[in-house]
């Protein structure tokens, strides 16, 4: 499944992630801790941007985490702590997305917040993969919550007041993490999130097959391993989000206000369309049509469970301009949730 219309755009995005150069070295990085994560390198790549390369047992390889540090962070004492905003990338897992595409480092509202932007394996789905019952890498949830989170709290000034937001698969990650770990985040936001995968298991299969991945390695078969799917699906975990503020936004797959004239359809992904429920003729972004349906269903379920939820549903496609807009709309509420 495409995270953006056009394979050329995706290739360029991934290429930029590979060639972005670090401009200077930061002080010696901490060696690690009881979670087993070890910092291999720490580089300051902008005025307030610090890039970490960490050796992750959960992923079975080195991985990267980008931090946007608050003002005065470099003079921090051992007891200084800041509220934390976790920003989660889409299915490409690019940890540079939020600074490169959305320029969050230029947003003055974030000068007093530590922003954490971890990478994720391609189509990693913010999940410890089932791997046909064997477990093991990639254990994405363990990497983010059992390795990165303790590391930034021990060594990088992260406090325990946390919120999270994500685009596409990152929106799933924000809601799934919050539901699977009640109390972890005070508020979460999902922009065009894949927030109800059990509603469209054929879309998971199609997207992963399109990318050459073993789709059953994620959560198994949606019938035989239904409990595994449900254990990660925010729709089925809705009651666990009581006490967490939730925002959901998504388009309907039709050309909208932020789509340039002449915008073409998403690349064709075999198996994405359900023959029994075809997309309307004017839908040019099937991915967004599915994400919009899932977001509406989850919002309805959350309200039924007494969860504080807000929504914004609109005409539009599965593309970054909408996510940039939605982030700007919801950032004040996210930061408000961090205020004690």
One Martini backbone bead per residue (centre of mass of N, CA, C, O) as a GRO file, in nm:
protein
  340
    1UNK     BB    1   0.096   0.035   0.022
    2UNK     BB    2   0.073   0.363  -0.014
    3UNK     BB    3   0.207   0.662   0.146
    4UNK     BB    4   0.215   0.780  -0.154
    5UNK     BB    5   0.185   0.928  -0.440
    6UNK     BB    6   0.420   0.773  -0.595
    7UNK     BB    7   0.723   0.621  -0.639
    8UNK     BB    8   0.911   0.864  -0.679
    9UNK     BB    9   0.856   1.004  -0.411
   10UNK     BB   10   0.947   0.770  -0.228
   11UNK     BB   11   1.237   0.746  -0.334
   12UNK     BB   12   1.322   1.035  -0.263
   13UNK     BB   13   1.270   1.014   0.039
   14UNK     BB   14   1.469   0.781   0.095
   15UNK     BB   15   1.722   0.920  -0.019
   16UNK     BB   16   1.730   1.157   0.176
   17UNK     BB   17   1.766   0.981   0.431
   18UNK     BB   18   2.054   0.870   0.337
   19UNK     BB   19   2.210   1.169   0.264
   20UNK     BB   20   2.196   1.302   0.520
   21UNK     BB   21   2.404   1.519   0.690
   22UNK     BB   22   2.625   1.563   0.933
   23UNK     BB   23   2.777   1.853   1.107
   24UNK     BB   24   2.817   1.744   1.412
   25UNK     BB   25   2.943   1.662   1.717
   26UNK     BB   26   2.862   1.532   2.010
   27UNK     BB   27   2.879   1.429   2.294
   28UNK     BB   28   2.926   1.168   2.463
   29UNK     BB   29   2.760   0.884   2.473
   30UNK     BB   30   2.576   0.672   2.612
   31UNK     BB   31   2.604   0.318   2.660
   32UNK     BB   32   2.342   0.244   2.842
   33UNK     BB   33   2.133  -0.030   2.975
   34UNK     BB   34   1.909  -0.267   3.100
   35UNK     BB   35   1.766  -0.291   2.804
   36UNK     BB   36   2.034  -0.303   2.588
   37UNK     BB   37   2.068  -0.029   2.483
   38UNK     BB   38   2.298   0.128   2.246
   39UNK     BB   39   2.496   0.402   2.188
   40UNK     BB   40   2.685   0.475   1.904
   41UNK     BB   41   2.565   0.768   1.827
   42UNK     BB   42   2.596   1.142   1.850
   43UNK     BB   43   2.428   1.403   1.662
   44UNK     BB   44   2.443   1.732   1.555
   45UNK     BB   45   2.207   1.856   1.284
   46UNK     BB   46   2.117   2.111   1.453
   47UNK     BB   47   2.025   2.342   1.670
   48UNK     BB   48   1.796   2.107   1.801
   49UNK     BB   49   1.926   1.850   1.663
   50UNK     BB   50   1.936   1.495   1.749
   51UNK     BB   51   2.120   1.205   1.648
   52UNK     BB   52   2.061   0.861   1.691
   53UNK     BB   53   2.256   0.563   1.727
   54UNK     BB   54   2.128   0.234   1.783
   55UNK     BB   55   2.152  -0.076   1.954
   56UNK     BB   56   1.911  -0.329   1.878
   57UNK     BB   57   1.763  -0.613   1.995
   58UNK     BB   58   1.470  -0.593   1.882
   59UNK     BB   59   1.580  -0.550   1.572
   60UNK     BB   60   1.881  -0.660   1.512
   61UNK     BB   61   1.996  -0.353   1.497
   62UNK     BB   62   2.055  -0.058   1.382
   63UNK     BB   63   1.922   0.267   1.482
   64UNK     BB   64   1.705   0.562   1.468
   65UNK     BB   65   1.695   0.885   1.646
   66UNK     BB   66   1.509   1.180   1.669
   67UNK     BB   67   1.575   1.500   1.824
   68UNK     BB   68   1.386   1.767   1.966
   69UNK     BB   69   1.505   2.018   2.149
   70UNK     BB   70   1.490   2.222   2.397
   71UNK     BB   71   1.543   2.499   2.537
   72UNK     BB   72   1.838   2.444   2.732
   73UNK     BB   73   1.918   2.137   2.716
   74UNK     BB   74   2.241   2.151   2.713
   75UNK     BB   75   2.209   2.263   3.036
   76UNK     BB   76   2.134   2.021   3.182
   77UNK     BB   77   2.042   1.846   3.450
   78UNK     BB   78   1.981   1.547   3.614
   79UNK     BB   79   1.665   1.667   3.693
   80UNK     BB   80   1.579   1.745   3.419
   81UNK     BB   81   1.248   1.796   3.266
   82UNK     BB   82   1.037   1.712   2.982
   83UNK     BB   83   0.802   1.715   2.778
   84UNK     BB   84   0.649   1.471   2.543
   85UNK     BB   85   0.673   1.422   2.183
   86UNK     BB   86   0.550   1.174   1.975
   87UNK     BB   87   0.664   1.102   1.639
   88UNK     BB   88   0.510   0.908   1.381
   89UNK     BB   89   0.563   0.734   1.117
   90UNK     BB   90   0.507   0.581   0.851
   91UNK     BB   91   0.564   0.293   0.662
   92UNK     BB   92   0.871   0.386   0.607
   93UNK     BB   93   1.005   0.486   0.895
   94UNK     BB   94   1.097   0.789   0.884
   95UNK     BB   95   1.273   0.995   1.115
   96UNK     BB   96   1.274   1.270   0.915
   97UNK     BB   97   0.988   1.363   0.835
   98UNK     BB   98   0.910   1.594   1.051
   99UNK     BB   99   1.141   1.788   0.948
  100UNK     BB  100   1.133   1.777   0.635
  101UNK     BB  101   0.814   1.801   0.576
  102UNK     BB  102   0.714   1.987   0.859
  103UNK     BB  103   0.913   2.162   1.028
  104UNK     BB  104   0.906   2.137   1.354
  105UNK     BB  105   1.170   2.307   1.431
  106UNK     BB  106   1.002   2.589   1.350
  107UNK     BB  107   0.812   2.557   1.595
  108UNK     BB  108   0.752   2.756   1.870
  109UNK     BB  109   0.568   2.556   2.043
  110UNK     BB  110   0.843   2.347   2.078
  111UNK     BB  111   1.060   2.485   2.283
  112UNK     BB  112   0.938   2.307   2.557
  113UNK     BB  113   0.985   2.032   2.391
  114UNK     BB  114   1.034   1.691   2.360
  115UNK     BB  115   1.111   1.537   2.050
  116UNK     BB  116   1.027   1.207   1.928
  117UNK     BB  117   1.188   1.026   1.635
  118UNK     BB  118   1.150   0.717   1.535
  119UNK     BB  119   1.215   0.448   1.379
  120UNK     BB  120   1.102   0.206   1.123
  121UNK     BB  121   1.034  -0.050   0.969
  122UNK     BB  122   0.914  -0.151   0.693
  123UNK     BB  123   0.602  -0.203   0.768
  124UNK     BB  124   0.602  -0.252   1.101
  125UNK     BB  125   0.333  -0.162   1.270
  126UNK     BB  126   0.400  -0.118   1.569
  127UNK     BB  127   0.529  -0.425   1.614
  128UNK     BB  128   0.558  -0.737   1.741
  129UNK     BB  129   0.627  -0.986   1.566
  130UNK     BB  130   0.508  -1.309   1.529
  131UNK     BB  131   0.656  -1.511   1.338
  132UNK     BB  132   0.494  -1.783   1.354
  133UNK     BB  133   0.541  -1.786   1.689
  134UNK     BB  134   0.857  -1.691   1.742
  135UNK     BB  135   0.929  -1.415   1.711
  136UNK     BB  136   1.119  -1.145   1.714
  137UNK     BB  137   1.247  -0.992   1.471
  138UNK     BB  138   1.062  -0.724   1.457
  139UNK     BB  139   1.046  -0.532   1.768
  140UNK     BB  140   0.898  -0.239   1.773
  141UNK     BB  141   0.765  -0.188   2.045
  142UNK     BB  142   1.018  -0.255   2.212
  143UNK     BB  143   1.197  -0.040   2.096
  144UNK     BB  144   1.023   0.211   2.179
  145UNK     BB  145   0.930   0.122   2.495
  146UNK     BB  146   1.199  -0.062   2.607
  147UNK     BB  147   1.433   0.133   2.491
  148UNK     BB  148   1.393   0.435   2.418
  149UNK     BB  149   1.231   0.544   2.656
  150UNK     BB  150   1.439   0.487   2.886
  151UNK     BB  151   1.673   0.640   2.759
  152UNK     BB  152   1.546   0.933   2.754
  153UNK     BB  153   1.497   0.936   3.064
  154UNK     BB  154   1.798   0.898   3.160
  155UNK     BB  155   1.969   1.101   2.927
  156UNK     BB  156   1.738   1.331   2.777
  157UNK     BB  157   1.493   1.465   2.966
  158UNK     BB  158   1.252   1.283   2.997
  159UNK     BB  159   0.938   1.271   3.087
  160UNK     BB  160   0.596   1.159   3.187
  161UNK     BB  161   0.481   1.363   2.989
  162UNK     BB  162   0.269   1.237   2.722
  163UNK     BB  163   0.253   1.240   2.362
  164UNK     BB  164   0.092   1.141   2.039
  165UNK     BB  165   0.174   1.121   1.681
  166UNK     BB  166   0.045   1.017   1.345
  167UNK     BB  167   0.102   0.886   1.024
  168UNK     BB  168  -0.079   0.650   0.936
  169UNK     BB  169   0.084   0.412   1.086
  170UNK     BB  170   0.138   0.618   1.316
  171UNK     BB  171  -0.157   0.632   1.408
  172UNK     BB  172  -0.169   0.346   1.499
  173UNK     BB  173   0.063   0.359   1.703
  174UNK     BB  174  -0.059   0.565   1.898
  175UNK     BB  175  -0.318   0.398   1.969
  176UNK     BB  176  -0.198   0.120   2.035
  177UNK     BB  177  -0.006   0.204   2.259
  178UNK     BB  178  -0.220   0.337   2.442
  179UNK     BB  179  -0.401   0.076   2.471
  180UNK     BB  180  -0.164  -0.127   2.565
  181UNK     BB  181  -0.073   0.142   2.761
  182UNK     BB  182  -0.216   0.264   2.999
  183UNK     BB  183  -0.095   0.602   3.061
  184UNK     BB  184   0.134   0.677   2.863
  185UNK     BB  185  -0.078   0.877   2.729
  186UNK     BB  186  -0.272   1.168   2.727
  187UNK     BB  187  -0.243   1.195   2.406
  188UNK     BB  188  -0.380   1.131   2.069
  189UNK     BB  189  -0.294   1.121   1.707
  190UNK     BB  190  -0.458   1.045   1.387
  191UNK     BB  191  -0.342   1.053   1.046
  192UNK     BB  192  -0.461   0.843   0.843
  193UNK     BB  193  -0.514   0.582   1.000
  194UNK     BB  194  -0.450   0.226   1.061
  195UNK     BB  195  -0.690   0.165   1.312
  196UNK     BB  196  -0.848  -0.112   1.161
  197UNK     BB  197  -0.720  -0.390   1.036
  198UNK     BB  198  -0.959  -0.603   1.075
  199UNK     BB  199  -1.141  -0.468   0.855
  200UNK     BB  200  -0.864  -0.488   0.638
  201UNK     BB  201  -0.676  -0.750   0.577
  202UNK     BB  202  -0.636  -0.724   0.267
  203UNK     BB  203  -0.458  -0.463   0.293
  204UNK     BB  204  -0.225  -0.586   0.440
  205UNK     BB  205  -0.160  -0.799   0.233
  206UNK     BB  206  -0.120  -0.612  -0.014
  207UNK     BB  207   0.102  -0.423   0.096
  208UNK     BB  208   0.315  -0.643   0.173
  209UNK     BB  209   0.329  -0.786  -0.099
  210UNK     BB  210   0.415  -0.536  -0.265
  211UNK     BB  211   0.693  -0.529  -0.071
  212UNK     BB  212   0.787  -0.836  -0.007
  213UNK     BB  213   0.618  -0.936   0.240
  214UNK     BB  214   0.523  -1.126   0.520
  215UNK     BB  215   0.206  -1.096   0.635
  216UNK     BB  216   0.193  -1.337   0.853
  217UNK     BB  217   0.429  -1.226   1.041
  218UNK     BB  218   0.279  -1.016   1.198
  219UNK     BB  219  -0.030  -1.177   1.300
  220UNK     BB  220  -0.115  -1.367   1.099
  221UNK     BB  221  -0.412  -1.503   1.069
  222UNK     BB  222  -0.728  -1.350   1.094
  223UNK     BB  223  -0.851  -1.626   1.195
  224UNK     BB  224  -0.648  -1.807   1.353
  225UNK     BB  225  -0.521  -1.507   1.478
  226UNK     BB  226  -0.733  -1.305   1.596
  227UNK     BB  227  -0.622  -1.232   1.879
  228UNK     BB  228  -0.373  -1.086   1.773
  229UNK     BB  229  -0.518  -0.867   1.621
  230UNK     BB  230  -0.694  -0.757   1.857
  231UNK     BB  231  -0.437  -0.686   2.046
  232UNK     BB  232  -0.377  -0.427   1.820
  233UNK     BB  233  -0.667  -0.313   1.785
  234UNK     BB  234  -0.827  -0.023   1.866
  235UNK     BB  235  -1.119  -0.116   1.843
  236UNK     BB  236  -1.070  -0.365   2.056
  237UNK     BB  237  -0.927  -0.136   2.271
  238UNK     BB  238  -1.107   0.110   2.354
  239UNK     BB  239  -1.138   0.097   2.670
  240UNK     BB  240  -0.821   0.166   2.716
  241UNK     BB  241  -0.875   0.490   2.634
  242UNK     BB  242  -0.958   0.575   2.891
  243UNK     BB  243  -0.814   0.895   2.970
  244UNK     BB  244  -0.761   0.947   2.664
  245UNK     BB  245  -0.697   1.160   2.423
  246UNK     BB  246  -0.864   1.167   2.096
  247UNK     BB  247  -0.756   1.196   1.750
  248UNK     BB  248  -0.932   1.198   1.425
  249UNK     BB  249  -0.816   1.189   1.080
  250UNK     BB  250  -0.966   1.201   0.740
  251UNK     BB  251  -1.029   1.103   0.430
  252UNK     BB  252  -1.213   0.980   0.118
  253UNK     BB  253  -1.024   0.974  -0.166
  254UNK     BB  254  -1.088   1.243  -0.275
  255UNK     BB  255  -1.047   1.524  -0.416
  256UNK     BB  256  -0.902   1.812  -0.267
  257UNK     BB  257  -0.780   2.115  -0.156
  258UNK     BB  258  -0.464   1.979  -0.152
  259UNK     BB  259  -0.504   1.897  -0.449
  260UNK     BB  260  -0.385   1.922  -0.734
  261UNK     BB  261  -0.441   1.970  -1.037
  262UNK     BB  262  -0.447   1.648  -1.180
  263UNK     BB  263  -0.457   1.438  -0.981
  264UNK     BB  264  -0.374   1.122  -0.945
  265UNK     BB  265  -0.367   0.811  -0.883
  266UNK     BB  266  -0.283   0.565  -0.722
  267UNK     BB  267  -0.110   0.310  -0.713
  268UNK     BB  268  -0.140  -0.008  -0.800
  269UNK     BB  269  -0.273  -0.257  -0.569
  270UNK     BB  270  -0.297  -0.569  -0.546
  271UNK     BB  271  -0.587  -0.640  -0.343
  272UNK     BB  272  -0.710  -0.370  -0.221
  273UNK     BB  273  -0.968  -0.445  -0.355
  274UNK     BB  274  -1.292  -0.532  -0.285
  275UNK     BB  275  -1.507  -0.697  -0.484
  276UNK     BB  276  -1.758  -0.664  -0.275
  277UNK     BB  277  -1.630  -0.345  -0.225
  278UNK     BB  278  -1.608  -0.110  -0.418
  279UNK     BB  279  -1.497   0.175  -0.527
  280UNK     BB  280  -1.569   0.463  -0.607
  281UNK     BB  281  -1.515   0.632  -0.901
  282UNK     BB  282  -1.395   0.910  -0.741
  283UNK     BB  283  -1.166   0.740  -0.627
  284UNK     BB  284  -0.797   0.795  -0.605
  285UNK     BB  285  -0.760   0.696  -0.283
  286UNK     BB  286  -0.790   0.401  -0.141
  287UNK     BB  287  -0.638   0.427   0.120
  288UNK     BB  288  -0.808   0.668   0.232
  289UNK     BB  289  -1.079   0.531   0.227
  290UNK     BB  290  -1.000   0.322   0.443
  291UNK     BB  291  -0.905   0.519   0.667
  292UNK     BB  292  -1.172   0.667   0.693
  293UNK     BB  293  -1.344   0.429   0.780
  294UNK     BB  294  -1.179   0.345   1.027
  295UNK     BB  295  -1.192   0.615   1.183
  296UNK     BB  296  -1.500   0.623   1.215
  297UNK     BB  297  -1.533   0.355   1.367
  298UNK     BB  298  -1.349   0.423   1.606
  299UNK     BB  299  -1.489   0.678   1.703
  300UNK     BB  300  -1.759   0.539   1.769
  301UNK     BB  301  -1.642   0.336   1.972
  302UNK     BB  302  -1.518   0.539   2.170
  303UNK     BB  303  -1.778   0.681   2.248
  304UNK     BB  304  -1.914   0.420   2.360
  305UNK     BB  305  -1.665   0.408   2.587
  306UNK     BB  306  -1.603   0.715   2.692
  307UNK     BB  307  -1.417   0.864   2.503
  308UNK     BB  308  -1.217   1.134   2.433
  309UNK     BB  309  -1.323   1.263   2.114
  310UNK     BB  310  -1.192   1.383   1.805
  311UNK     BB  311  -1.273   1.521   1.470
  312UNK     BB  312  -1.163   1.511   1.104
  313UNK     BB  313  -1.353   1.508   0.813
  314UNK     BB  314  -1.267   1.481   0.459
  315UNK     BB  315  -1.170   1.589   0.151
  316UNK     BB  316  -0.919   1.346   0.048
  317UNK     BB  317  -0.591   1.227   0.057
  318UNK     BB  318  -0.289   1.029   0.082
  319UNK     BB  319  -0.119   1.308   0.209
  320UNK     BB  320   0.094   1.539   0.359
  321UNK     BB  321  -0.068   1.808   0.353
  322UNK     BB  322  -0.285   1.701   0.550
  323UNK     BB  323  -0.098   1.629   0.791
  324UNK     BB  324   0.010   1.910   0.835
  325UNK     BB  325  -0.258   2.041   0.897
  326UNK     BB  326  -0.347   1.851   1.132
  327UNK     BB  327  -0.113   1.912   1.317
  328UNK     BB  328  -0.169   2.215   1.351
  329UNK     BB  329  -0.460   2.176   1.471
  330UNK     BB  330  -0.360   1.969   1.724
  331UNK     BB  331  -0.120   2.078   1.890
  332UNK     BB  332  -0.253   2.245   2.116
  333UNK     BB  333  -0.394   1.997   2.249
  334UNK     BB  334  -0.143   1.832   2.306
  335UNK     BB  335  -0.001   2.046   2.485
  336UNK     BB  336  -0.231   2.075   2.690
  337UNK     BB  337  -0.198   1.778   2.800
  338UNK     BB  338   0.094   1.852   2.931
  339UNK     BB  339  -0.053   2.023   3.130
  340UNK     BB  340  -0.095   2.002   3.478
   0.00000   0.00000   0.00000
